[in-house]
Amino acid sequence: MARPPSRRPGVNRRAQFGLFASYVITIACAIAGLLLVLVFVADPAGFSVLRAGVAEATTPVASGLRSMVRGFGSVDEQIVAYIDAGSQNAALRRQVEADRIKLIEAEAIAQENARLKRLLQLTQSSADKVTTARLISSSSTISRRLARINAGSATGVASGMPVRSPEGLVGRVMIVGPHSADILLLTDSQNIVPVRRAKDNIGAISSGRDDGTLEIRPLSAGANPFRPGDILVTTGTGGIYRPNIPVAIVVALREGYAIGVPLASPARVEMVMVERPYDTNIPAPPSAEQAANAGQRPR
């Protein structure tokens, strides 16, 4: 059996060279230190010059090492600052969102105040005011285009009374309850309103088309006198609606008539005013209940 090689340091040549080099470096450092001590004792001025030269030579290295130490020392500060910045950004985003919601609410309140101010000015300038009410709902059935207000006979509302807003005419009261009433809207085909073009008094008849628009037929025969953008107002004919209430704006032309849209759309109107009929001597139109009872009477 072969004898295993010796594992002593003396056998390993690389270990021997390393040990020798360490001895040489140690002895050289000791000799250099001894020489420095001798120079310091024998020639202090020369030692100062030597020390200044060594310091000048090692300044870049010392500066680099110091920067590295500072960089490593500020790593934790940078991490903390990054975390704090993330938290601050999240807080700022929440604050911006809250401010945006408040801004939207403020704009909505400003718009509501503007509408209420216009309604107040309208009620103060109208001598025929009965009451003001809020438009609480609107419905479109097969046979009727109706809206409901939160005012009824308890506040003086009666069938046939015109209903308007600052934007224009909404319709007329059709069915009355103690604390609510249904309005027959302008867009209902049974609601016929005499109108005129505001700029030159050309007369026409407005009737609903049951689709949210109005049919405007001129009273005079011949070519269609209307143009898109024409504003139509009430004439006062018929005694229900007082004159000069804005009704509609023309948006399209057809053969022999024009298509208009109400200026006071129920989709945009919230507050309305109920007025007395322009001519108080005309009889009020029958309510739905009265019409039903009349239809059941024997002939």
C-alpha angles and dihedrals in degrees: 000000000000118000113246115245118262116262097199116130092241091062094053105080094197091054090049092053091049093050091048092050091051090052091050093049092048093050091046092051091048092050091047091050091049091050091050091052091050092048091048091051097041100038116014092174092054091047089054090053090048092049091049091051092050091048091050091050094049097043096096091049092047091048092051092048091048091051090051091050091049091047093052090045092054096048092090090047091052091049091050091046091050091051091047091049090053091050091047091049091052091049091048091050090052090048092049091050091049091048090049091053091048090049091052090049091049091051091049091050091048091051091048091050090050091051092048091048091053090048090049091052089049094051092047091052095045120084092186097062116137101172144320122243143174121251100235102175146354131203137189114207129172093266106025143040104208140167129191130223129195095240129083145158091315088071096040100269114150136179115277097027115137119244122206143162132207088270095055147277117345102179140271134290113266109166123026129200130177094268105009140039138197119232124210102224126223090247092064113105091228093058108090119180128183108230140172135203107262098223100051108008096245104168126230144158120246120205132167123255095203090240102084095274137091133233112225113197118184118231093223122073121237134052120005105265097194128098132191109275096034113141118222125202135181120272100205091240112142094031098251104093121041116232127275099025108147110248114167149337122234113243104167143013130231134180104294097349144046135237118232138178124219116258089215101054115185087225090066103028120089106161123046138176125226113215136190115255114274091240108040092191095069116094116251116250114257118267121240091259092050091048091050092049091048090052091054096053115110117248 
